[in-house]
Every structure is written in C-alpha cells, then in structure tokens.
Amino acid sequence: MDTRALADQWAQIRRRVDAACRAAGRDPAEVNILPVSKTFGPDVIRAGVALGMRRFGENKVQEIRDKAGPLADCGIDWVMIGHLQTNKAKDIARLASEVQSLDRLELAEALDRRLQHEGRAIDVLVQVKTSPEPSKYGLPPEQLPGFLNALRSYDTLRVGGLMTLAILSTEPAEIRGCFRLLCELRDQAAAQDHDLPKLSMGMSSDFPIAIAEGATEVRIGTAIFGKRPYPDSYYWPEPRV
Ligand SMILES: *Cc1c(COP(=O)(O)O)cnc(C)c1O
C-alpha cells in the first residue's frame, strides 16, 4: 500500500471521528482511534508509525509475535483485541501492553501468573457479549459484576473499561442497542465502585453510532489500511453470523 494513500486515510478517519463527536455533542479529544493492523505486515505498520500511530490492535497472538521483532525499534504498544487462548498468555504477557478481550477468569489467572513472572502489569478491558449472536466471545452481561469483583485480586491487571463488538447487522438500531448496553453496564459498575472510564466500541462500519453512545476508543482497520485480503470469518475463529 502506498504511503500517500495511508496518510490520506489516516487524516480522513480522524476528520470523520471528529465530525461524529461534534454531531454527538462530544469533545473530539475524548475519542481515541486504535489502528487495527491485522493481516498487514511490518512495512505498512512502519509507515503508520511515521504518521504518528503508536498503538496497534491485533487479533491473533501469532501476528503480534511475527511483527514485534522486525518492529522492535518503533516503540509500538501492541493491543490484543481478539479471542485469546489461555495457553497464549505467556506471549501476551511478554509482548502486549493491553488486552481488550479479557472475558473469563481462567484467562485473567493465566495472564496474572505470566505477568508476575515478567514483572509487568498491563491495561485490560473486559470484553462483554452485547449481542445475541451465538458465536461471539465475551462475558455475558449478567456475569460482569462478579467478574469485576474477582479481578480486584490481580495486581498485574489494570482494569480500565469495557470492550464490545456490536451485532453484525444492517439495522442501525440493533447495533446501537449493543453499544448502549455496554455504556449502561459501565454506569451500573460505577455504582458498585468500579471505575471504568474506557469504552472500546465501534469499527470502520459503525463507529459514528458507537461515538454517539459514548465510545472513548474506536478500533479502526479497513478505513485506515484498506480492505483485508481474507474475509472476516478468517479472523474470527467462528463465523460472526
Ligand atoms: C478487525 C477488528 C476491528 C476493525 O475492523 P474494521 O471493520 O476493519 O475497522 C475491530 N475490532 C476487532 C475486535 C477486530 O477484530
């Protein structure tokens, strides 16, 4: 991909995010863009770094492993946004600065053990399942209060908020419902003394809705880097429908 096109798309997505913020009566400074670089190689990511990107979202551990070495000089913060198998916790503890897909206690325990070993702590978001689609990962909403309480005992996991993927739908109201639920869960948690300022929700196709519903971070792949060479069913271990 050429650097000029990347620069244009990067500038354009920031403008679109800013416009969505203004339309929602929000300050654009409240909404981060997390570039999602899955399937794109080190050269593209390096070009992104030259444009000021520093955090990159990936959804496979193997891709972070493959890219972290060649890009070691770039000071990148790798953000794991995909389903994370417990037996891959070791690599993530070593390589990632943040995990947005924490959705079960077994994984929290494995990460904590490995992070203690590495002498590090990382930022985490709890991924919540906000849509009825059977194939989606994420914690069922009703389990969130207990899960947040349990996470208090892991010093290596800095719990900063919630993450979700909206339902794959052409119906904006259904998508909005997922984002609204995440925001409500955040507010309910606040009432129980869990401070969760971050809401990671919204992707290339639905970020304006997410911003209207309170997203503080949108995860953008296609609109920055262009179309991926494989269908999304390849990245989500099970089909999203
Ligand atoms: C791929 C991916 C994104 C970005 O999707 P785009 O539609 O390309 O912007 C966001 N979140 C997760 C979890 C992803 O896997």
The ligand as an ORCA input file, in Angstrom:
! r2SCAN-3c Opt
* xyz 0 1
  C     -10.775     -6.363     12.745
  C     -11.306     -5.812     14.005
  C     -11.680     -4.461     14.107
  C     -11.585     -3.473     12.957
  O     -12.479     -3.783     11.943
  P     -12.678     -2.830     10.661
  O     -14.074     -3.111     10.243
  O     -11.682     -3.265      9.651
  O     -12.469     -1.433     11.091
  C     -12.148     -4.021     15.339
  N     -12.255     -4.847     16.397
  C     -11.915     -6.142     16.335
  C     -12.056     -6.984     17.550
  C     -11.422     -6.666     15.144
  O     -11.081     -7.962     15.100
*
